[in-house]
């Protein structure tokens, strides 16, 4: 669906963090169905930001990862 939307000139975003109960209520989804993600599709507000905008300097793993204790 994302590829087809892009081919049609639409923007998409994959959403995995949301309140399932709110979505179920808003869209009248039966209780036996559990929403696990949302694919939002629409016309983009502007051009996509370049991935080069992110800083490429990274902290060493020793500063960010802890094994078995802090």
C-alpha positions as CSV (number, residue, x, y, z in Angstrom):
1,X,0.0,0.0,0.0
2,X,2.9,2.4,0.8
3,X,4.4,1.8,-2.6
4,X,1.1,2.2,-4.5
5,X,0.4,5.4,-2.5
6,X,3.8,6.8,-3.4
7,X,3.3,5.9,-7.1
8,X,0.1,7.9,-6.9
9,X,1.9,10.9,-5.5
10,X,0.7,10.5,-1.9
11,X,2.8,10.5,1.3
12,X,2.6,7.8,3.9
13,X,3.7,7.2,7.5
14,X,3.7,3.9,9.5
15,X,2.3,4.4,13.0
16,X,2.9,1.8,15.7
17,X,2.5,3.9,18.9
18,X,-1.2,4.6,19.7
19,X,-3.9,3.7,22.1
20,X,-5.7,0.6,20.6
21,X,-8.8,1.2,22.6
22,X,-9.2,4.7,21.2
23,X,-8.8,3.4,17.6
24,X,-11.3,0.6,18.3
25,X,-13.9,3.0,19.6
26,X,-13.4,5.7,16.9
27,X,-13.5,3.2,14.0
28,X,-16.1,0.8,15.6
29,X,-13.7,-2.1,15.4
30,X,-15.0,-5.3,17.0
31,X,-13.6,-6.4,20.3
32,X,-12.0,-9.6,18.8
33,X,-9.9,-7.4,16.4
34,X,-6.7,-5.9,17.8
35,X,-5.2,-3.0,15.8
36,X,-1.4,-3.3,15.8
37,X,-0.4,-0.4,13.5
38,X,-1.9,2.4,11.4
39,X,-0.9,3.5,7.9
40,X,-1.7,7.2,7.4
41,X,-2.0,8.2,3.7
42,X,-2.4,11.7,2.4
43,X,-0.8,14.6,0.4
44,X,2.5,15.7,1.9
45,X,2.7,19.2,3.2
46,X,6.1,19.7,1.6
47,X,9.2,17.9,0.4
48,X,10.6,15.1,2.5
49,X,13.6,16.1,4.7
50,X,17.0,14.8,3.7
51,X,18.4,12.0,5.8
52,X,21.7,14.1,5.7
53,X,20.1,16.4,8.3
54,X,20.9,14.0,11.1
55,X,24.2,14.2,13.0
56,X,26.4,11.2,12.1
57,X,28.6,11.4,15.2
58,X,27.6,8.6,17.6
59,X,28.4,8.0,21.2
60,X,30.4,4.8,21.9
61,X,28.3,1.8,22.9
62,X,29.9,1.8,26.3
63,X,28.2,5.1,27.0
64,X,24.7,4.1,26.0
65,X,24.4,0.3,26.6
66,X,24.5,-1.4,29.9
67,X,24.8,-5.2,30.5
68,X,23.2,-6.6,33.6
69,X,23.7,-3.5,35.7
70,X,23.8,0.3,35.5
